[in-house]
Amino acid sequence: MTLEGLLIVLLIGAIAGWIAGVLVKGFGFGLLANIVIGIIGAFVGGYIFSALGISVASGILGSIIVATIGAVVLLLIIGVIRKATK
């Protein structure tokens, strides 16, 4: 992956993390943490969709959708684990 590609993934992940934080009320961790989770979720979402052979609209919008879904899944998993350990 080129430096430009990595920066694009980080930006898309940051946007996805913010969107996921808005969508998943009660499981968020604050803006900065949600953005970091979104960046990780971008990679998770890309892997999940690729492994399942699911294709989403191409381009930036498709990438944001996949990354947001990955971030939401990650936020929910982390939130459930966090609640279970309290």
Helices and strands as residue ranges (DSSP letters): H 3-23, H 31-52, H 59-84
